[in-house]
């Protein structure tokens, strides 16, 4: 499966999609208009190793809800990601049995190297 979970309104996500030319080769899912399902988040977790690895601690709601001062469990991370799309670290790029989470330069370079551009 080749899929990208992203946010259409996120300039960083759209720039990465364009930069890596993923639109033509991958199934794109805008997580705001088409929310993530339990099955999808569990598939992502199986590849990433944990729900925490998929969780964005930079989300505005993370600060607003004061989650950094709470002791969150894997179950909590899953719950929050399913509850509100902003908690998913974006983009999430899945190809074959590999997952790339987030928009750091290191992650994007790893995608580029894996796809051999």
Steps between C-alpha positions, in 0.01 A plus 500: 500500500619849419311758700545846645299633792521877489313823553402684183507835679853444634755684286781272620307186399415636154860614447631153590247328270607727216873475577492118504240479222287262707160610364524282192644188665318485834145491632450828683271533800421845633449417868270797557243410234551123532577419866735217592330174592590270789630245248722760329651629826567143613674423168713813542582403860609153390753658261608788727529291815281717722215749493730752667724490189199621297398768748578867444611677816516821297122508450332812631246288691784316676598825668142624549393176671820501710576143391875544550440498875302178488638147497359379167477129418498334159122477533485878560714576193273282285187662645621856437614426143160349420318782682666787313704493179751762620652246740637292211856598415484583130552390238497125551643328194457126466662300226525123500582413861669832584353799678635855511342731757529876515659777302853524634777537243641166615165323441448657157857409401433141612188490278698642208775239548252215538316603182838555327453852366 
